[in-house]
Every structure is written in structure tokens, then in C-alpha cells.
Amino acid sequence: MYLHTGWDRFARDLALEPGCQLTFLYEGDGEMIVKEEEQEVLFEFVVVLKGDPLGIQKLPDKFADFVAGNEPAVMHLRGVRCDCCRWSLDMLFDGRGKIYLQTGWEKFARYHDLEAGCVLIFSYLGEADMSVKVFNETHCHRHYHGDTDEEDD
């Protein structure tokens, strides 16, 4: 089976990236839906990038308080609608209640072409798993793969 008409728009609307896995449910009469598995968000916060977006990034103190006692050494970061393209980021805890994204952050920032003014919404899902949604300086959601200005068939 091949999906053709409207696929580009569908993929763009969902911000699908290479490697994303979708489960389709056939409802009969040629109708399919995408089964969405949502994980419970345990903690959510916003970071506005200031200064050098490639340098280590401090996370909010309230998040540091939330994970206190169970601080993950490595955080697994992924796009909000996709379980692919995971980045493993080393976490730095300074012993004074501050937490930073360190090794691996620069690779993530370069891949997403982050710059000062970008807004990131982080959702902590537990067990060192976090999703992130990136908005540009105009506060519009950023898309990374398959973006075109052309209309789909």
C-alpha cells in the first residue's frame, strides 16, 4: 500500500521527521486514522534562548526541584510528535540546585538551527525522557523536514 495524495501535507502538519513511527487503524470503507499514544506529561516548562544557543543551557529551578533526588545523568530529548531523532544529553547538576543541558546540546541546537529568541517548550515524561517543541523568534512552530511552499496534490 502506498500513501500518495495529501501525504506531504499530512507529514508537514504532524512535523514528521525521518524515522518517525505511526500506527494506522483501518476503520473500514477505506478510512484510516492515526493511533496516537500520548505519554503523561509530568512537568512542563518554557525556555527562551538568550545569548549563545550552542552553549550549555540552564533549565528552570522549579524543574531542578522536581527531579531532585532522582536527577538523571543523561536526558533523552526528542521532537514532540515523534519518537525518532533522539538526542542523549548529559545533565550537569552544580550541587546548588541548578541543572544544565550540557554535552549533546550543541548537536541538538545545530540540528534545529536554534538561535537567540527561539522559544522551546519542554515536556518531561519521566525516566529521563523529555520532548521539546521549537518555536522561532516570531513564535511560530518550526518544521524541519519536508517543508515546501508548494501546495500538495
C-alpha positions in Angstrom: 0.0 0.0 0.0 1.2 3.5 -0.8 0.0 6.8 0.6 0.1 9.5 -2.0 -2.4 12.3 -2.3 -2.1 14.6 0.6 0.8 12.8 2.2 3.2 15.7 2.0 0.7 18.0 3.8 -0.1 15.3 6.4 3.6 14.8 7.1 4.2 18.5 7.3 1.2 19.1 9.6 2.4 16.5 12.0 6.0 17.7 11.7 7.1 14.2 10.9 10.8 13.5 10.7 12.6 10.6 9.1 12.4 7.6 11.4 9.0 8.6 12.9 6.7 5.6 13.5 3.0 5.9 13.1 0.3 3.3 13.7 -2.7 3.5 11.4 -6.0 1.9 12.3 -8.3 0.8 9.5 -11.9 1.8 10.2 -13.4 0.2 7.1 -14.7 1.8 3.9 -11.2 3.0 3.0 -10.9 5.1 6.2 -7.8 5.1 8.4 -6.9 7.0 11.4 -3.5 7.5 13.1 -3.4 6.0 16.5 -1.8 8.4 18.9 -0.1 7.2 22.0 0.3 10.1 24.4 2.5 9.8 27.4 1.6 11.6 30.6 3.5 14.9 31.0 4.9 15.1 34.5 6.4 18.6 34.2 6.3 21.2 31.5 8.3 24.4 31.1 9.3 27.1 28.6 12.8 28.3 27.8 13.5 31.4 25.8 17.0 31.2 24.3 19.2 34.1 25.1 22.8 34.6 24.2 24.7 31.7 22.6 22.2 29.0 21.8 25.0 26.5 21.4 26.4 26.8 24.9 25.1 24.8 27.8 21.5 25.7 28.8 20.2 26.2 32.3 16.8 24.7 33.0 14.4 26.3 35.4 15.0 25.9 39.1 11.5 24.5 39.6 12.3 21.7 37.2 15.6 21.0 39.2 13.5 20.9 42.3 11.0 18.5 40.6 13.8 15.9 39.7 15.8 16.5 43.0 16.8 13.1 44.4 16.2 11.4 41.0 18.5 13.5 38.8 19.1 11.7 35.5 22.7 11.7 34.4 21.5 11.7 30.8 18.3 13.1 29.4 16.8 11.7 26.2 15.3 14.6 24.1 13.0 14.1 21.1 10.6 16.0 19.0 7.1 16.4 20.5 5.2 14.4 17.8 7.8 11.9 17.1 9.7 9.1 18.8 12.6 9.4 16.4 15.7 11.5 16.2 16.5 11.2 19.9 19.4 13.1 21.4 21.1 12.0 24.5 22.2 15.0 26.5 24.4 14.9 29.6 22.9 16.7 32.5 25.1 18.9 34.8 24.0 19.4 38.4 26.0 22.0 40.2 25.3 20.9 43.7 23.4 24.1 44.5 20.1 23.1 42.9 20.9 24.2 39.4 20.6 21.9 36.4 22.0 22.3 32.9 21.8 20.6 29.5 25.4 20.0 28.6 27.1 17.5 26.2 24.8 16.8 23.3 23.0 20.1 23.5 25.2 21.7 20.8 24.4 18.9 18.4 20.6 19.3 19.1 20.8 23.1 18.7 22.7 22.9 15.4 20.3 20.3 14.0 17.3 22.5 14.9 19.1 25.7 13.8 18.4 27.3 17.1 19.2 31.0 17.7 18.6 33.6 20.3 14.9 34.4 20.6 13.8 30.8 19.9 11.2 29.5 22.4 11.3 25.9 23.5 8.5 24.1 25.3 9.9 21.1 27.2 7.7 18.3 28.5 9.2 15.9 31.0 7.7 12.4 30.6 9.7 10.7 33.3 12.5 8.2 33.3 14.9 10.7 31.7 12.6 11.2 28.7 11.7 14.7 27.5 10.0 16.0 24.4 10.6 19.5 23.0 8.6 21.8 20.7 10.6 24.6 19.0 9.2 28.0 18.0 11.2 30.6 16.1 11.6 34.2 17.0 8.2 35.0 15.5 6.7 32.4 17.9 5.6 30.1 15.1 6.2 26.4 15.4 9.3 25.3 13.4 9.1 22.5 10.9 12.3 20.8 9.8 11.7 18.0 7.2 9.7 18.2 4.0 8.8 21.8 4.3 7.8 23.4 1.0 5.9 26.4 -0.1 4.1 24.5 -2.8 0.6 23.2 -2.4 0.1 19.4 -2.3 -1.9 17.4 -4.8 
